[in-house]
Amino acid sequence: MKAVILAAGEGTRLRILALIAEAELTVSDLTEILRQSQPRISRHLRLLAEAGLVERFREGSWAFFRLAERAGGAEVARTLIARIDPADPVIGRDRERLAGVRAARAEAAQAYFRAHAAEWDRIRKLHVADAAVEAAVRAALADKPFRSLLDLGTGTGRMLELLGAEIERGLGIDLSIDMLLIARARLDRAGLRHCSVRQGDIYDLAMPRDAFDVVVVHQVLHFLDDGARAIREAARVLRPGGRLLVVDFAPHDFEFLRQEHAHLRLGFAAEAVAQWMTAAGLEMVRQENLAEPGSEGEIAVSLWLARDPRIAFAETAREVA
């Protein structure tokens, strides 16, 4: 504990802790905000990481830093941050520069959207309206509150934004750095500091078993060559009684999506995903197809919900006892 306090007790390191409590930042971001050299910032971050006060994770050639979430160092960091005087002029200037970094991220995200708007709009017009799908997602998870959410293939971070106000911790995983850029800007705009995103492999998640109450796989399976493997990995990180929600296209014949947008699968039969969930040790709870009433030519969207049955066994044992 002494080493932790020593690591956090230096002025620049306290400023760094205050900043990354607000947002995930790179060395370059912190160099721009604090107006200090990259080697010096890197040294401060290394000391903070060694003390367990911050966490580091890579995205391609970039490395992001975030306030530690584990007990011990995380508790010390939050206690120290709470004692910082918000009226301190140095802290105020840091926050002004942080706002500039966030604004630059948001502009980069908007530039990406502008460049790809026509493609996104063309695909959206083919399937059920986003609002109807999101209402179904909320309804599927409404029967029981949950504290932690993992969004696999998070894309723009929309699922984290949709459900973020109802949870204590949210994490989005995606391989695309472009998508993560957009997701971070979205979460910043929504003020969801308890939600974060990072680069990762949906087939090999760098997290332990029993880590999340809910895992969402929204419009991702059709990009994958091994959906069953992705479902197994998602099931692995569910807590006992946790739920896995999958949303994807029902079978369709829009071949251009395969040729122009890298869709490996043209939708999924209801029984196919259900079988993958069952084979992963989960218990099917719900399956439904969403389609616009009276619409023609649109792609139906399917929803599958399954749960980890381990808590059910425990409850049964208690009832028998």
C-alpha positions as CSV (number, residue, x, y, z in Angstrom):
1,M,0.0,0.0,0.0
2,K,2.9,2.4,0.7
3,A,4.1,1.9,-2.9
4,V,0.7,2.7,-4.2
5,I,0.5,5.9,-2.2
6,L,4.0,7.0,-3.2
7,A,3.1,6.4,-6.9
8,A,0.0,8.5,-6.6
9,G,1.5,11.2,-4.5
10,E,3.4,13.1,-7.2
11,G,1.7,16.1,-8.8
12,T,1.7,15.1,-12.4
13,R,0.6,11.6,-11.6
14,L,-2.4,13.0,-9.6
15,R,-3.3,15.1,-12.7
16,I,-3.0,11.9,-14.9
17,L,-5.3,10.0,-12.5
18,A,-7.9,12.9,-12.6
19,L,-7.8,12.9,-16.4
20,I,-8.1,9.1,-17.0
21,A,-11.0,9.0,-14.5
22,E,-12.8,11.1,-17.1
23,A,-11.8,9.2,-20.3
24,E,-9.5,6.5,-21.7
25,L,-6.4,8.3,-23.0
26,T,-3.2,7.5,-24.9
27,V,0.3,8.8,-24.2
28,S,-0.1,11.2,-27.0
29,D,-3.4,12.5,-25.6
30,L,-1.8,13.1,-22.2
31,T,1.3,14.7,-23.8
32,E,-1.0,17.2,-25.5
33,I,-3.1,17.9,-22.4
34,L,-0.2,18.1,-19.8
35,R,2.3,19.8,-22.2
36,Q,5.1,17.4,-21.0
37,S,7.4,15.2,-23.0
38,Q,6.3,11.7,-24.1
39,P,9.2,9.9,-22.2
40,R,8.1,11.7,-19.0
41,I,4.4,10.9,-19.4
42,S,5.3,7.2,-20.2
43,R,7.4,7.0,-17.1
44,H,4.6,8.3,-14.9
45,L,2.1,5.9,-16.5
46,R,4.5,3.0,-16.0
47,L,4.7,3.8,-12.3
48,L,1.0,4.2,-11.9
49,A,0.4,0.9,-13.7
50,E,3.0,-0.9,-11.6
51,A,1.2,0.4,-8.5
52,G,-2.1,-1.0,-9.8
53,L,-3.7,2.4,-10.1
54,V,-4.2,2.4,-13.9
55,E,-4.7,-0.3,-16.5
56,R,-3.1,-0.4,-20.0
57,F,-4.5,-2.1,-23.1
58,R,-3.4,-2.1,-26.7
59,E,-5.3,-1.3,-29.9
60,G,-3.0,-2.0,-32.8
61,S,-0.1,0.4,-32.5
62,W,-1.9,2.5,-29.8
63,A,-2.0,1.9,-26.1
64,F,-4.9,3.3,-24.0
65,F,-4.9,3.9,-20.2
66,R,-7.9,3.7,-17.9
67,L,-8.4,3.9,-14.2
68,A,-8.0,0.5,-12.5
69,E,-11.2,-1.3,-11.8
70,R,-9.9,-3.9,-9.3
71,A,-10.0,-3.5,-5.6
72,G,-7.0,-2.0,-3.7
73,G,-5.3,0.3,-6.2
74,A,-8.6,1.3,-7.7
75,E,-10.1,2.3,-4.3
76,V,-7.0,4.4,-3.5
77,A,-7.1,6.1,-6.9
78,R,-10.8,7.0,-6.5
79,T,-10.3,8.3,-3.0
80,L,-7.4,10.5,-4.1
81,I,-9.4,11.8,-7.1
82,A,-12.3,12.7,-4.8
83,R,-10.0,14.9,-2.7
84,I,-8.7,17.0,-5.6
85,D,-10.0,20.5,-5.6
86,P,-12.2,20.9,-8.7
87,A,-11.5,24.7,-8.5
88,D,-7.8,24.2,-8.8
89,P,-6.7,26.3,-11.9
90,V,-4.2,23.6,-13.1
91,I,-6.9,20.9,-13.0
92,G,-9.4,23.3,-14.7
93,R,-6.9,23.9,-17.6
94,D,-6.3,20.1,-17.9
95,R,-10.1,19.6,-18.3
96,E,-10.3,22.3,-20.9
97,R,-7.6,20.6,-22.9
98,L,-9.3,17.2,-22.4
99,A,-12.5,18.7,-23.9
100,G,-10.4,19.6,-26.9
101,V,-9.1,16.0,-27.3
102,R,-12.7,14.7,-27.0
103,A,-13.9,17.2,-29.6
104,A,-11.2,16.0,-32.0
105,R,-12.3,12.4,-31.5
106,A,-15.9,13.3,-32.1
107,E,-15.0,15.1,-35.4
108,A,-12.9,12.1,-36.6
109,A,-15.8,9.8,-35.8
110,Q,-18.2,12.1,-37.8
111,A,-15.8,12.2,-40.7
112,Y,-15.8,8.4,-40.8
113,F,-19.6,8.4,-40.8
114,R,-19.8,11.0,-43.5
115,A,-17.5,8.9,-45.7
116,H,-19.6,5.7,-45.2
117,A,-23.1,7.2,-44.8
118,A,-24.4,5.9,-48.1
119,E,-23.3,2.3,-47.4
120,W,-24.9,2.4,-43.9
121,D,-28.1,3.9,-45.1
122,R,-28.5,1.3,-47.9
123,I,-28.2,-1.6,-45.5
124,R,-30.5,0.0,-42.9
125,K,-33.3,0.3,-45.4
126,L,-33.2,-3.4,-46.0
127,H,-34.0,-4.6,-42.5
128,V,-36.4,-3.9,-39.6
129,A,-36.1,-0.4,-38.2
130,D,-33.4,0.1,-35.5
131,A,-36.0,1.5,-33.1
132,A,-38.0,-1.8,-33.2
133,V,-34.9,-3.9,-32.7
134,E,-33.7,-1.8,-29.8
135,A,-37.2,-2.0,-28.2
136,A,-37.0,-5.8,-28.5
137,V,-33.6,-5.9,-26.9
138,R,-34.8,-3.9,-23.9
139,A,-37.9,-6.1,-23.6
140,A,-35.8,-9.3,-23.7
141,L,-33.7,-8.1,-20.8
142,A,-36.4,-6.3,-18.8
143,D,-37.4,-9.2,-16.5
144,K,-34.3,-9.0,-14.3
145,P,-31.8,-6.2,-13.5
146,F,-28.2,-6.6,-14.3
147,R,-25.0,-4.8,-13.2
148,S,-22.4,-5.7,-15.9
149,L,-22.6,-5.8,-19.6
150,L,-20.2,-7.1,-22.3
151,D,-21.0,-6.1,-25.9
152,L,-19.1,-8.3,-28.4
153,G,-18.4,-6.7,-31.8
154,T,-19.6,-3.4,-30.2
155,G,-19.2,-1.4,-33.5
156,T,-20.4,2.1,-32.8
157,G,-21.1,1.3,-29.2
158,R,-24.9,1.7,-29.6
159,M,-25.8,-1.2,-27.3
160,L,-23.6,0.2,-24.5
161,E,-25.4,3.6,-25.0
162,L,-28.8,2.0,-25.1
163,L,-28.3,0.0,-21.9
164,G,-25.6,2.0,-20.2
165,A,-27.8,4.0,-17.8
166,E,-29.1,0.7,-16.2
167,I,-25.7,-0.9,-15.4
168,E,-22.7,-0.3,-13.2
169,R,-20.1,-1.5,-15.7
170,G,-20.1,-1.9,-19.5
171,L,-17.4,-3.1,-21.8
172,G,-17.4,-3.2,-25.6
173,I,-15.0,-5.4,-27.7
174,D,-14.2,-4.9,-31.4
175,L,-11.4,-5.6,-33.7
176,S,-11.8,-2.4,-35.8
177,I,-10.0,0.6,-34.5
178,D,-12.2,2.8,-36.7
179,M,-15.3,1.5,-35.0
180,L,-13.7,1.9,-31.5
181,L,-13.0,5.6,-32.4
182,I,-16.7,6.1,-33.1
183,A,-17.8,4.1,-30.0
184,R,-15.6,6.2,-27.7
185,A,-17.0,9.4,-29.1
186,R,-20.5,8.1,-28.6
187,L,-19.9,7.1,-25.0
188,D,-18.1,10.4,-24.3
189,R,-21.1,12.3,-25.7
190,A,-23.5,10.2,-23.6
191,G,-21.5,10.8,-20.4
192,L,-21.2,7.0,-19.8
193,R,-17.9,7.0,-17.8
194,H,-18.6,3.5,-16.4
195,C,-18.6,2.1,-20.0
196,S,-15.5,1.6,-22.1
197,V,-14.4,-0.1,-25.3
198,R,-11.2,-1.9,-26.3
199,Q,-9.8,-3.9,-29.1
200,G,-10.1,-7.7,-28.7
201,D,-10.8,-11.0,-30.4
202,I,-14.3,-12.3,-30.1
203,Y,-13.0,-15.9,-30.3
204,D,-10.4,-15.4,-27.5
205,L,-11.5,-12.9,-24.9
206,A,-8.8,-11.6,-22.5
207,M,-11.0,-12.0,-19.5
208,P,-11.8,-14.6,-16.9
209,R,-14.8,-16.9,-16.6
210,D,-17.9,-15.7,-14.8
211,A,-17.2,-12.0,-15.5
212,F,-20.5,-10.5,-16.8
213,D,-24.2,-10.7,-16.0
214,V,-25.2,-10.1,-19.7
215,V,-23.4,-10.6,-22.9
216,V,-24.8,-9.1,-26.2
217,V,-23.8,-10.1,-29.7
218,H,-25.6,-7.6,-31.9
219,Q,-25.4,-7.9,-35.7
220,V,-22.0,-9.6,-35.5
221,L,-22.4,-13.3,-36.3
222,H,-23.0,-12.8,-40.0
223,F,-19.4,-11.4,-40.3
224,L,-17.9,-14.5,-38.6
225,D,-16.7,-17.8,-40.1
226,D,-17.3,-19.7,-36.9
227,G,-20.4,-18.5,-35.1
228,A,-20.5,-21.5,-32.8
229,R,-17.1,-20.8,-31.5
230,A,-18.0,-17.2,-30.8
231,I,-21.1,-18.3,-28.8
232,R,-19.0,-20.7,-26.7
233,E,-16.6,-18.0,-25.8
234,A,-19.4,-15.6,-24.9
235,A,-21.0,-18.3,-22.7
236,R,-17.6,-18.8,-21.0
237,V,-17.6,-15.3,-19.5
238,L,-21.2,-15.4,-18.3
239,R,-21.8,-15.5,-14.5
240,P,-24.1,-18.2,-13.1
241,G,-27.6,-17.2,-14.1
242,G,-26.2,-14.7,-16.7
243,R,-27.8,-14.2,-20.0
244,L,-26.6,-14.2,-23.6
245,L,-28.5,-12.1,-26.1
246,V,-27.9,-12.6,-29.8
247,V,-29.4,-10.3,-32.5
248,D,-28.8,-11.0,-36.2
249,F,-30.5,-11.4,-39.6
250,A,-32.9,-14.1,-40.4
251,P,-32.1,-16.0,-43.7
252,H,-32.2,-13.8,-46.8
253,D,-30.9,-13.7,-50.3
254,F,-29.3,-10.2,-50.6
255,E,-26.0,-11.5,-52.1
256,F,-24.5,-8.1,-52.5
257,L,-24.0,-7.9,-48.8
258,R,-21.6,-10.8,-49.1
259,Q,-19.8,-9.3,-52.0
260,E,-19.7,-5.7,-51.0
261,H,-19.9,-5.7,-47.2
262,A,-18.0,-8.8,-46.1
263,H,-21.1,-10.6,-44.8
264,L,-20.0,-14.3,-44.6
265,R,-23.4,-15.6,-43.8
266,L,-26.7,-14.4,-45.3
267,G,-28.7,-14.7,-42.1
268,F,-29.4,-17.6,-39.7
269,A,-32.2,-20.1,-39.2
270,A,-33.7,-19.9,-35.7
271,E,-32.7,-23.4,-34.9
272,A,-29.1,-22.9,-35.9
273,V,-28.2,-20.3,-33.3
274,A,-30.4,-22.0,-30.7
275,Q,-28.3,-25.2,-31.2
276,W,-25.1,-23.3,-30.8
277,M,-26.3,-21.9,-27.5
278,T,-27.5,-25.2,-26.2
279,A,-24.2,-26.8,-27.2
280,A,-22.4,-24.1,-25.2
281,G,-24.2,-25.3,-22.1
282,L,-26.8,-22.5,-22.1
283,E,-30.6,-22.9,-21.6
284,M,-32.8,-21.3,-24.3
285,V,-35.2,-18.7,-22.9
286,R,-36.6,-16.9,-25.9
287,Q,-36.5,-16.7,-29.7
288,E,-38.4,-14.3,-31.9
289,N,-38.4,-12.9,-35.4
290,L,-38.9,-9.1,-35.9
291,A,-40.4,-7.9,-39.1
292,E,-42.3,-4.8,-40.2
293,P,-46.0,-5.5,-40.6
294,G,-47.0,-5.5,-44.2
295,S,-43.4,-4.8,-45.5
296,E,-42.0,-6.5,-48.5
297,G,-38.4,-7.2,-49.4
298,E,-37.0,-6.4,-46.0
299,I,-34.7,-8.6,-44.1
300,A,-36.2,-10.0,-40.9
301,V,-34.2,-9.6,-37.7
302,S,-34.0,-12.5,-35.2
303,L,-33.4,-12.4,-31.5
304,W,-32.2,-15.3,-29.3
305,L,-31.9,-15.2,-25.5
306,A,-30.3,-17.9,-23.4
307,R,-29.2,-18.2,-19.8
308,D,-26.4,-19.9,-17.9
309,P,-28.3,-22.6,-16.0
310,R,-26.0,-23.0,-13.0
311,I,-28.0,-20.7,-10.7
312,A,-31.1,-22.7,-11.6
313,F,-29.5,-25.8,-10.3
314,A,-28.6,-24.1,-7.0
315,E,-32.1,-22.7,-6.6
316,T,-33.6,-26.2,-7.2
317,A,-31.2,-27.7,-4.6
318,R,-32.4,-25.1,-2.0
319,E,-36.0,-25.8,-2.8
320,V,-35.5,-29.6,-2.4
321,A,-33.7,-29.0,0.9
